[in-house]
């Protein structure tokens, strides 16, 4: 039965992909254009009518998320618009790959999810879930049916490597905030200003832009300046595919068993590279054992 459902999921994904080939070839898609995003997402929502898309009826199809951009003066390069068709194909490919796993994987939280929700909802300041970049797609599955007030808003940038995932993530119900890399305002300052503007719940990759598995100094700095609370996360999935190069990255497979491990929150006022690294290492050890 599982094999039959997987085949149907991927056949439906392929059908959607090729039905949009004319759009891809003459695509007006760009970072600030939601037409393509809306058209494809409407097709995703229509999948609810097919029985295999409700294999697990407890998983709702959430409304499409919104991509927000930092409102700072910035420089746009010519290749941003030139790369639009490539970005469209990449986002579509990610969505086609991820959809069957999003609908069929089983999620287990350690400690339980109810405990995490209590911690997050008792806090009036920003919340930062932080984890390794490797777990980006696993996290999309893990938080899929969390209440909207505690579902993290992923943080991205306007470079090509980040944009290839942003629209596909938004199609699955996540709003995203994007900072500008080519601006006189530093990315960390943009992020701090954003977090200060409301009690947001966001997700950050602790090793983004650096070596895998090493916390970057920007994480505790942002937490201190925005008075945010940090929550360390580690995620394991079986079965899954992990690519070791050029950056370690994990892809979930249909019917994966996904285990999410979260640790004791760290107050932004006391955050440091050392205690953030130690907290993540502890969760990593739990994930490896579990």
C-alpha positions in Angstrom: 0.0 0.0 0.0 2.8 2.4 0.9 4.6 1.8 -2.4 1.3 2.4 -4.3 0.7 5.7 -2.5 4.4 6.8 -3.2 4.0 6.1 -6.9 0.8 8.0 -7.1 2.3 11.0 -5.2 5.2 11.2 -7.6 3.1 10.7 -10.7 0.9 13.5 -9.5 4.0 15.6 -8.9 5.3 14.8 -12.4 2.0 15.7 -13.9 2.0 19.1 -12.3 5.6 19.7 -13.3 5.1 19.0 -17.0 1.8 20.8 -17.1 3.8 23.9 -16.2 6.6 23.5 -18.7 5.2 26.3 -20.9 5.2 28.7 -17.9 8.8 27.7 -17.1 10.0 28.4 -20.7 8.5 31.9 -20.8 8.5 32.6 -17.1 7.9 36.1 -15.8 8.8 34.8 -12.4 11.0 37.0 -10.2 11.5 37.5 -6.5 8.8 40.2 -6.2 6.2 38.6 -8.6 3.7 36.3 -7.0 1.8 35.2 -10.2 3.7 32.0 -10.8 3.7 31.3 -7.1 -0.1 31.6 -6.9 -0.8 29.5 -10.0 1.3 26.6 -8.8 0.1 26.8 -5.2 -3.5 26.6 -6.4 -2.6 23.3 -8.1 -1.1 22.0 -4.9 -4.2 22.9 -3.0 -6.3 21.0 -5.5 -4.4 17.8 -4.7 -6.5 17.6 -1.5 -9.3 16.2 -3.6 -7.2 13.1 -4.5 -7.3 10.4 -1.9 -3.6 9.8 -1.5 -3.0 13.4 -0.5 -5.0 12.8 2.6 -3.3 9.6 3.6 -2.8 11.2 7.0 -6.0 13.2 7.5 -4.4 15.0 10.5 -2.1 17.0 8.2 -4.0 20.1 6.8 -2.9 21.9 3.7 -2.1 25.3 5.2 -2.6 28.6 3.4 0.2 29.8 1.2 2.8 31.8 3.1 4.1 35.2 2.1 7.7 36.2 1.3 8.6 39.5 3.0 11.7 41.5 2.0 13.8 43.8 4.2 12.8 47.4 3.4 16.3 48.8 3.1 18.0 50.4 0.1 19.9 47.8 -1.8 21.5 47.0 -5.1 20.0 44.6 -7.6 22.4 42.8 -10.0 21.5 42.0 -13.6 21.8 38.2 -13.0 18.9 38.3 -10.5 16.3 38.7 -13.2 18.3 36.6 -15.7 18.2 33.7 -13.3 14.4 33.8 -12.9 13.7 30.7 -15.1 16.3 28.7 -13.2 14.9 29.7 -9.9 11.4 28.7 -11.0 12.6 25.3 -12.1 14.5 24.8 -8.8 11.6 25.8 -6.6 9.3 23.6 -8.6 11.7 20.6 -8.4 12.0 21.1 -4.6 8.2 21.2 -4.2 7.8 18.1 -6.3 10.4 16.2 -4.3 9.1 17.4 -0.9 5.4 17.0 -1.3 5.1 13.2 -0.8 7.3 13.4 2.3 5.4 16.3 3.7 2.1 14.4 3.5 3.3 11.0 4.6 6.1 11.4 7.2 5.5 10.8 10.9 6.8 13.4 13.3 7.8 12.8 16.9 9.0 15.6 19.3 11.4 15.1 22.2 10.3 16.4 24.6 6.7 16.5 23.4 5.4 19.3 21.2 2.9 20.5 23.9 5.8 21.3 26.2 7.5 23.3 23.5 4.3 25.2 22.6 4.0 26.2 26.3 7.5 27.6 26.4 7.0 29.6 23.2 3.6 31.0 24.1 4.7 32.1 27.5 7.4 34.4 26.0 6.6 38.0 25.0 9.9 38.5 23.2 11.2 37.0 19.9 11.9 33.3 19.6 14.7 31.9 17.5 14.8 28.2 16.7 18.3 27.5 15.7 19.7 24.4 14.0 22.1 23.2 11.4 21.6 24.2 7.7 21.6 20.4 6.9 18.1 20.1 8.4 16.3 22.8 6.3 13.9 20.5 4.4 13.4 18.2 7.4 12.3 21.2 9.4 9.7 22.1 6.7 8.2 18.7 7.3 8.6 18.8 11.1 6.7 22.1 11.6 4.1 21.4 8.9 1.0 21.2 11.2 2.1 23.4 14.1 -0.2 26.2 15.0 0.5 29.4 13.0 1.5 31.4 16.1 4.4 29.1 16.8 5.4 28.0 13.3 8.8 29.6 12.7 9.3 32.1 9.9 12.5 31.0 8.0 15.1 33.7 7.4 16.7 33.8 4.0 18.7 36.2 1.8 18.2 37.5 -1.7 21.1 35.5 -3.2 20.4 32.7 -5.7 21.3 29.8 -3.4 18.6 31.0 -0.9 16.0 31.9 -3.5 16.0 28.3 -5.0 14.1 27.2 -1.9 12.0 30.2 -0.8 9.0 30.0 -3.0 8.6 26.2 -2.6 8.7 26.7 1.2 6.1 29.5 1.0 3.9 27.2 -1.1 3.7 24.8 1.8 2.5 27.5 4.2 5.6 29.2 5.6 6.0 32.9 5.5 9.6 33.9 4.9 11.6 37.0 5.7 14.5 37.9 3.3 17.3 40.2 4.1 19.3 42.2 1.5 22.9 41.2 1.0 23.9 44.2 -1.1 22.9 47.0 1.2 24.7 49.6 3.3 22.7 48.1 6.2 24.5 45.0 7.5 22.4 41.7 7.3 22.6 41.4 11.1 21.3 44.9 11.6 18.4 44.2 9.3 17.5 41.1 11.2 17.8 42.7 14.6 15.5 45.6 13.4 13.0 43.1 12.1 13.0 41.0 15.3 12.5 44.2 17.4 9.5 45.2 15.4 7.4 42.4 16.8 7.5 39.2 18.9 8.3 37.0 15.9 9.1 33.3 16.0 11.9 32.6 13.4 14.2 29.9 12.3 18.0 30.5 11.8 20.7 28.2 10.7 23.6 28.4 13.2 26.3 27.4 10.7 24.9 29.4 7.7 27.8 30.9 5.7 30.5 28.9 7.5 31.7 25.4 8.3 29.1 22.7 8.9 28.3 22.1 12.5 30.0 25.2 13.9 28.0 28.0 15.4 28.7 31.4 13.8 29.2 34.4 16.1 26.3 36.3 14.4 23.7 34.0 16.1 24.3 35.0 19.8 24.9 38.6 18.7 21.5 38.8 17.1 19.9 37.2 20.1 21.5 39.6 22.5 20.6 42.7 20.6 17.0 41.7 19.9 16.5 40.2 23.4 15.4 36.9 21.8 15.2 33.5 23.4 17.1 30.7 21.6 15.8 27.2 21.3 18.3 24.5 19.9 17.0 21.9 17.6 18.3 18.7 16.0 16.4 16.6 13.5 16.9 13.0 12.4 14.9 11.2 9.6 14.8 7.6 8.6 14.9 7.0 5.7 16.5 10.1 4.2 19.2 11.0 1.8 22.2 13.1 2.9 24.5 14.8 0.4 27.9 15.5 2.0 29.2 18.0 -0.6 29.4 21.0 -1.3 27.4 21.5 1.9 25.9 18.8 4.0 22.2 18.6 3.3 19.5 16.1 4.1 16.4 15.2 1.9 13.4 13.4 3.5 11.8 10.4 1.8 8.2 9.4 1.8 7.0 7.7 5.0 10.0 8.9 6.9 10.0 8.8 10.6 11.2 12.3 11.7 12.5 12.8 15.2 12.8 16.4 16.5 14.9 17.1 19.6 14.8 20.4 21.3 16.7 21.6 24.3 16.5 24.1 27.2 16.0 27.6 26.0 18.9 30.1 26.2 18.2 33.7 27.1 19.6 36.1 24.6 21.2 38.2 27.3 23.5 35.3 28.2 24.0 33.8 24.7 27.5 33.0 23.5 29.0 31.0 20.8 30.2 28.5 23.4 26.9 27.8 25.1 24.9 27.8 21.8 27.4 25.3 20.4 27.2 23.1 23.5 23.4 23.1 23.5 23.3 22.0 19.8 25.9 19.4 20.4 23.8 17.9 23.1 20.7 17.7 20.8 22.9 16.2 18.0 24.0 13.5 20.4 20.4 12.7 21.3 19.4 12.6 17.6 22.3 10.2 16.8 21.3 7.9 19.6 17.6 8.1 19.0 
